[in-house]
Amino acid sequence: MIHEAWFTFKGINSRDMGIIVTSMPETVRPERRMESITIAGRNGTLHTDEEVYESYDRTMECAIKKRARLDEIAAWLVGSGEMQFSTEPDKVYRVTISNKISITQMMRTFQKFMVTMDTQPFKYNINPIADELTLTAPTIIRNGGTVYSEPIITVYGSGNITLNINGVDFPLYGVSEYITIDSEMMEVFKGNVSQNSKYGGDGFPRFEVGENAIGWTGNVSKIEIQPKWRWL
């Protein structure tokens, strides 16, 4: 048994629930979504790469001493939320737990159960606030993750503004005070109001692994960035 192992889910630590982790989930690299195409009369296979990754299942084995807490544990370990593991205390995963929890006898004292997690492909910094940036002049920022990130960018200013990232323009029209671009959700908004009609970008901004140049034209006072660095 891994007596010192633990995990958190929805902000609750397994140790506070009387759970002993007997087997941590296997570390898995998510599968990249690619399509194989076979063409008659042509050798080999062609591949089209969507540059996105699939979610995957991970399984963890746990045990409890007090069966009386089973209902409480079952009510907690269900649905979607962020999960942190003692083996990677500086990262969080986005998971969904939907499997039933079935108790089986383990030795004489402990009773074990399995938790299966539908895991989104990336892991994120446990403290994303520490990564947030405020820019008042064009600069270069570095993505220290292992895969491109899909940031949330809030541009403060007015009028027509063009954000430029790595040489690609992302136009914004008729900005009033500020406007937010959420690349992961593929939405542009101000507060709770959609601003998609004011966005002229072909696609959404992303930060590649390594250095990324950020600049802009127009009346801009500052730009706030939640970079959302991530790892495979």
C-alpha positions in Angstrom: 0.0 0.0 0.0 1.1 3.6 -0.7 0.5 4.8 2.8 1.6 8.4 2.1 -0.3 8.7 -1.2 -3.3 11.0 -1.5 -5.5 12.8 -3.9 -7.9 15.7 -3.9 -11.1 16.0 -5.8 -13.4 19.1 -5.8 -11.0 20.6 -3.1 -11.4 17.7 -0.7 -8.4 15.6 0.4 -8.8 11.8 0.4 -7.0 11.6 3.8 -9.8 13.6 5.3 -12.3 11.0 4.0 -10.4 8.1 5.6 -9.2 6.8 2.2 -6.0 5.0 1.7 -4.6 5.0 -1.8 -3.3 1.5 -2.6 -2.5 2.0 -6.3 -2.0 5.4 -8.0 -3.3 5.7 -11.6 -1.0 4.9 -14.4 0.7 7.9 -16.1 -0.6 8.0 -19.7 0.2 10.2 -22.6 -3.1 11.2 -24.3 -3.7 10.1 -27.9 -3.4 12.7 -30.6 -6.4 12.8 -32.9 -5.3 11.8 -36.4 -7.0 10.3 -39.3 -5.5 7.6 -41.5 -6.3 7.8 -45.2 -5.6 5.0 -47.7 -5.5 5.9 -51.4 -5.9 3.3 -54.0 -2.7 2.8 -56.0 -0.6 4.7 -53.6 1.9 3.1 -51.2 1.6 3.6 -47.5 -1.0 5.7 -45.6 -1.6 9.4 -45.4 -2.3 11.0 -42.0 -4.3 14.2 -41.3 -3.4 15.8 -37.9 -6.1 17.8 -36.2 -3.5 19.0 -33.5 -5.9 18.0 -30.7 -5.9 15.3 -28.1 -8.4 12.7 -26.9 -9.5 12.2 -23.3 -8.7 8.9 -21.7 -9.5 6.7 -18.7 -7.3 6.3 -15.6 -8.1 4.0 -12.8 -7.0 4.3 -9.1 -7.3 1.7 -6.4 -8.3 2.8 -2.9 -9.2 1.3 0.5 -11.1 2.3 3.6 -11.3 1.0 7.1 -14.7 2.3 8.0 -17.4 1.0 5.7 -19.8 3.5 7.4 -18.3 6.3 5.4 -19.0 4.6 2.0 -22.2 6.5 1.3 -20.3 9.8 2.0 -17.4 8.8 -0.2 -19.7 7.6 -3.0 -21.6 11.0 -2.9 -18.3 12.8 -3.2 -16.6 10.8 -5.9 -19.0 11.5 -8.7 -19.2 14.2 -11.5 -16.7 16.6 -12.9 -14.0 18.5 -11.1 -10.2 19.1 -10.7 -8.1 16.2 -9.3 -4.6 16.5 -7.8 -2.3 13.6 -6.9 0.5 13.4 -4.3 2.7 12.1 -7.1 2.3 15.5 -9.0 1.4 18.0 -6.3 2.0 21.0 -8.5 -0.5 19.9 -11.2 -4.2 19.4 -11.5 -6.2 17.2 -13.9 -9.8 17.9 -15.2 -11.7 14.6 -14.7 -15.2 13.2 -14.7 -16.0 10.2 -12.4 -19.1 8.2 -13.4 -18.3 4.6 -12.4 -20.1 2.9 -9.5 -18.1 2.3 -6.4 -18.2 -1.3 -5.4 -16.5 -2.5 -2.2 -14.6 -5.8 -2.0 -12.9 -7.3 1.0 -9.1 -6.8 1.2 -7.2 -8.9 3.7 -9.0 -8.7 7.1 -9.1 -5.0 7.8 -9.3 -3.0 4.7 -12.0 -2.9 2.1 -11.0 -1.7 -1.4 -12.8 0.0 -4.3 -11.8 1.3 -7.7 -12.2 4.9 -9.1 -12.2 5.3 -12.9 -11.7 8.8 -14.2 -12.5 10.1 -17.7 -9.5 12.4 -17.9 -9.1 15.4 -20.1 -5.9 15.4 -22.1 -3.9 18.1 -20.3 -2.7 18.8 -16.7 -2.5 22.4 -15.4 -0.6 24.5 -12.9 -2.1 24.0 -9.4 -1.7 27.8 -8.9 -2.7 29.4 -12.2 -3.0 32.9 -10.6 0.8 32.9 -10.3 1.0 32.7 -14.1 -1.2 35.7 -14.9 0.3 38.6 -16.8 -0.4 42.2 -17.2 1.2 43.9 -20.3 1.5 47.6 -21.0 3.9 47.2 -23.9 4.6 44.6 -26.6 6.8 41.8 -25.2 7.8 38.2 -25.5 6.4 35.6 -23.1 7.6 32.0 -22.7 5.4 28.9 -22.6 7.2 26.5 -20.3 4.6 23.7 -20.8 4.8 20.8 -23.2 1.9 21.8 -25.5 0.4 25.0 -26.9 -1.9 26.8 -24.5 -5.4 28.4 -25.1 -5.3 31.6 -23.1 -7.9 34.0 -21.8 -6.9 37.5 -23.0 -8.6 40.7 -21.9 -7.8 43.8 -23.9 -8.5 47.2 -22.2 -8.9 50.1 -24.6 -11.3 51.6 -27.2 -12.1 51.6 -30.8 -10.6 49.3 -33.4 -7.7 47.2 -32.0 -5.5 44.5 -33.6 -3.8 42.0 -31.3 -0.8 40.3 -32.9 0.6 37.0 -31.6 3.5 35.4 -33.3 2.8 37.4 -36.5 -0.9 36.5 -36.7 -3.5 39.3 -36.4 -6.6 39.1 -34.3 -8.8 42.2 -35.0 -11.2 43.6 -32.5 -13.8 46.2 -33.7 -15.5 48.9 -31.7 -14.1 48.0 -28.3 -15.7 49.9 -25.4 -13.6 49.8 -22.2 -12.5 46.2 -22.6 -13.1 42.9 -24.4 -12.2 39.3 -23.5 -11.1 36.5 -25.8 -11.4 33.0 -24.4 -9.5 30.7 -26.8 -10.4 27.5 -25.1 -14.2 28.2 -25.2 -13.9 30.0 -28.6 -15.9 32.9 -27.3 -15.5 36.7 -27.2 -17.4 38.6 -24.5 -17.6 41.6 -22.2 -18.8 40.5 -18.8 -21.8 38.3 -19.5 -22.5 39.9 -22.9 -21.3 38.2 -26.1 -19.0 40.2 -28.3 -18.4 37.6 -31.0 -19.6 40.1 -33.7 -16.7 42.4 -32.8 -14.1 39.7 -33.4 -12.4 39.3 -36.8 -9.8 36.6 -36.1 -9.4 33.6 -38.2 -9.2 31.1 -35.3 -8.2 32.1 -31.8 -4.9 33.1 -30.1 -2.7 30.4 -28.7 0.8 30.3 -27.2 3.2 27.8 -28.7 5.8 26.0 -26.6 8.7 28.3 -26.1 8.8 32.0 -26.9 5.7 34.0 -28.1 5.8 37.6 -29.4 2.8 39.7 -28.4 2.1 43.2 -29.8 -0.9 45.3 -30.8 -2.1 48.4 -32.6 -4.8 50.8 -31.6 -5.8 52.5 -28.3 -4.8 50.0 -25.7 -4.1 50.8 -22.0 -3.2 47.3 -20.9 -3.7 43.6 -21.7 -4.4 41.0 -19.0 -3.5 37.3 -19.8 -4.4 34.1 -18.1 -2.0 31.9 -20.1 -3.3 28.5 -18.9 0.0 26.7 -19.3 -0.5 23.0 -19.7 1.4 19.7 -19.9 0.7 16.3 -21.6 
